[in-house]
Amino acid sequence: MTDDEKAVPYGPVPAGIAGIGHHVPDRVIDNEYFEKYLDTSDEWIQQRTGIVQRRWLAEDEKPSDMFVAAAEMAMEDAGVRPEDVDLVVVGTASGDYLAPAVACVVQARLGLPKCGAFDIMAACSGFLYALATGASFIGTGRYRNVLAIGGDAMSRLIDQEDRSTAVLFGDGAGAVVLQPHEVCRRGLVEDYVLGADGEGVPLLLRPKGGAAEPMTEEILRNREHFIHMEGRKVYRFAAARMIWLLDWAMRDQDPEELGWMIPHQMNRRILEQATAHLGIPPNKVLHNIQKYGNTSAGSVPILLSEGYRKGLFEKDKFLVLGAFGAGLTWAGARIRW
Ligand SMILES: CC(C)(COP(=O)(O)OP(=O)(O)OC[C@H]1O[C@@H](n2cnc3c(N)ncnc32)[C@H](O)[C@@H]1OP(=O)(O)O)[C@@H](O)C(=O)NCCC(=O)NCCS
């Protein structure tokens, strides 16, 4: 295998990240908000998770508002007009409707051509699944400008009366424009990995109100349409998978060339333990869980966009993106800047 083949396992045309954007709602929910009606405290939340505040959509806002705003920022950054886009993929578990795909809403709102538009449901791994899918479409040589979006409106899926989940999540979205790397000359998607373990479905899910058990008054009364999570078990899965993902991304790489780790923001403790375990210096890891909580599929692209806007990414160094979530799913990508 030549070096080139090793760098481009997903098709003959390597993909690059031509533009990046993100959006979070204006409404700030701090930890004190929960102290007023739940048996919890700012201290508990900060100590166990690292979260200080999160953003939630206002009542009259929709998830697609975030996806559209993030995509517009990414398109502007890439210098891409709506008519140039030839595919839109949204990784989310919280589109505007149960069906159809929110990607179709986004396509119409952005005034894109009648290109392909579909959602990917991989929970918190959704953005990296969308990125891998978009990079693979670019890889075929048939697509030139793919919008890969990730985000969630978790405030609409959580049981706000359940202290074990309500405090953890926030709303937000991020987006990238993918192009053939020879066109945009930056953000080479060097490699990616996707995985899932369906045995873990019961650990994190919305148990009822789907097509297996359609909504009834009893389901509503029992609040079984909201997210249910076995927090401890998910924590253990995430800690082990984070180490596995970082290990995958660093294999055969020169550690000196590591630019930044951009991990899914689910729990600050997990990230600190995983990176310490692998000897990765804390100053190589980006965090924003303190500001936004866990934004599910939004967390990796928001962090990517913030890091990019701060000018942190150096040419020829690589970024490691990693996420895991319900399914259970996980995904990683190595991006050479
Ligand atoms: C949820 C999480 C923060 C809980 O931390 P933990 O150290 O594992 O705590 P436990 O779940 O063991 O709960 C310890 C106690 O805190 C309580 N607790 C849970 N949420 C609480 C809250 N918001 N405030 C105060 N106490 C809380 C529990 O009821 C439990 O009480 P008990 O010992 O009387 O039963 C942690 O498990 C976690 O981050 N899990 C992953 C969650 C996640 O991000 N999932 C998304 C996947 S992408």
The ligand as an SDF file (V2000), in Angstrom:
LIG
                    3D

 48 50  0  0  0  0  0  0  0  0999 V2000
  -24.9420   11.3090   34.3300 C   0  0  0  0  0  0  0  0  0  0  0  0
  -23.6120   11.3610   35.0820 C   0  0  0  0  0  0  0  0  0  0  0  0
  -23.0990   12.7870   35.1070 C   0  0  0  0  0  0  0  0  0  0  0  0
  -23.8560   10.9210   36.5210 C   0  0  0  0  0  0  0  0  0  0  0  0
  -22.6460   10.9190   37.2340 O   0  0  0  0  0  0  0  0  0  0  0  0
  -22.2520    9.6360   38.0980 P   0  0  0  0  0  0  0  0  0  0  0  0
  -21.0410    9.9920   38.8460 O   0  0  0  0  0  0  0  0  0  0  0  0
  -22.1950    8.4890   37.1460 O   0  0  0  0  0  0  0  0  0  0  0  0
  -23.4720    9.5220   39.0700 O   0  0  0  0  0  0  0  0  0  0  0  0
  -24.5110    8.3130   39.2340 P   0  0  0  0  0  0  0  0  0  0  0  0
  -25.3310    8.1500   37.9830 O   0  0  0  0  0  0  0  0  0  0  0  0
  -23.7850    7.1270   39.7710 O   0  0  0  0  0  0  0  0  0  0  0  0
  -25.4410    8.9230   40.3340 O   0  0  0  0  0  0  0  0  0  0  0  0
  -24.9320    9.2340   41.6200 C   0  0  0  0  0  0  0  0  0  0  0  0
  -26.0630    9.8500   42.3970 C   0  0  0  0  0  0  0  0  0  0  0  0
  -26.3200   11.1680   41.8990 O   0  0  0  0  0  0  0  0  0  0  0  0
  -27.7120   11.3220   41.6860 C   0  0  0  0  0  0  0  0  0  0  0  0
  -27.9440   12.3000   40.6220 N   0  0  0  0  0  0  0  0  0  0  0  0
  -28.1530   12.0940   39.3050 C   0  0  0  0  0  0  0  0  0  0  0  0
  -28.3490   13.2680   38.6850 N   0  0  0  0  0  0  0  0  0  0  0  0
  -28.2420   14.2270   39.6260 C   0  0  0  0  0  0  0  0  0  0  0  0
  -28.3370   15.6270   39.6100 C   0  0  0  0  0  0  0  0  0  0  0  0
  -28.5770   16.3120   38.4830 N   0  0  0  0  0  0  0  0  0  0  0  0
  -28.1560   16.2950   40.7640 N   0  0  0  0  0  0  0  0  0  0  0  0
  -27.9130   15.6500   41.9260 C   0  0  0  0  0  0  0  0  0  0  0  0
  -27.8160   14.3250   42.0110 N   0  0  0  0  0  0  0  0  0  0  0  0
  -27.9770   13.6180   40.8770 C   0  0  0  0  0  0  0  0  0  0  0  0
  -28.1880    9.9460   41.3250 C   0  0  0  0  0  0  0  0  0  0  0  0
  -29.5740    9.8390   41.5490 O   0  0  0  0  0  0  0  0  0  0  0  0
  -27.3700    9.0930   42.2690 C   0  0  0  0  0  0  0  0  0  0  0  0
  -27.9870    9.1110   43.5250 O   0  0  0  0  0  0  0  0  0  0  0  0
  -28.0560    7.7990   44.4320 P   0  0  0  0  0  0  0  0  0  0  0  0
  -26.5980    7.4470   44.6980 O   0  0  0  0  0  0  0  0  0  0  0  0
  -28.7940    8.2530   45.6320 O   0  0  0  0  0  0  0  0  0  0  0  0
  -28.7630    6.7790   43.5940 O   0  0  0  0  0  0  0  0  0  0  0  0
  -22.5650   10.4270   34.4200 C   0  0  0  0  0  0  0  0  0  0  0  0
  -22.9220    9.0800   34.6160 O   0  0  0  0  0  0  0  0  0  0  0  0
  -22.4490   10.6730   32.9420 C   0  0  0  0  0  0  0  0  0  0  0  0
  -21.9540   11.7060   32.5150 O   0  0  0  0  0  0  0  0  0  0  0  0
  -22.8590    9.7020   32.1220 N   0  0  0  0  0  0  0  0  0  0  0  0
  -22.8370    9.8370   30.7080 C   0  0  0  0  0  0  0  0  0  0  0  0
  -24.0320   10.6230   30.3140 C   0  0  0  0  0  0  0  0  0  0  0  0
  -24.0390   11.1950   28.9150 C   0  0  0  0  0  0  0  0  0  0  0  0
  -23.4130   12.1690   28.6500 O   0  0  0  0  0  0  0  0  0  0  0  0
  -24.7840   10.5950   28.0240 N   0  0  0  0  0  0  0  0  0  0  0  0
  -24.9140   11.0530   26.6980 C   0  0  0  0  0  0  0  0  0  0  0  0
  -24.1830   10.1280   25.8140 C   0  0  0  0  0  0  0  0  0  0  0  0
  -23.4530   10.9440   24.4940 S   0  0  0  0  0  0  0  0  0  0  0  0
  1  2  1  0
  2  3  1  0
  2  4  1  0
  2 36  1  0
  4  5  1  0
  5  6  1  0
  6  7  2  0
  6  8  1  0
  6  9  1  0
  9 10  1  0
 10 11  2  0
 10 12  1  0
 10 13  1  0
 13 14  1  0
 14 15  1  0
 15 16  1  0
 15 30  1  0
 16 17  1  0
 17 18  1  0
 17 28  1  0
 18 19  1  0
 18 27  1  0
 19 20  2  0
 20 21  1  0
 21 22  1  0
 21 27  2  0
 22 23  1  0
 22 24  2  0
 24 25  1  0
 25 26  2  0
 26 27  1  0
 28 29  1  0
 28 30  1  0
 30 31  1  0
 31 32  1  0
 32 33  2  0
 32 34  1  0
 32 35  1  0
 36 37  1  0
 36 38  1  0
 38 39  2  0
 38 40  1  0
 40 41  1  0
 41 42  1  0
 42 43  1  0
 43 44  2  0
 43 45  1  0
 45 46  1  0
 46 47  1  0
 47 48  1  0
M  END
$$$$
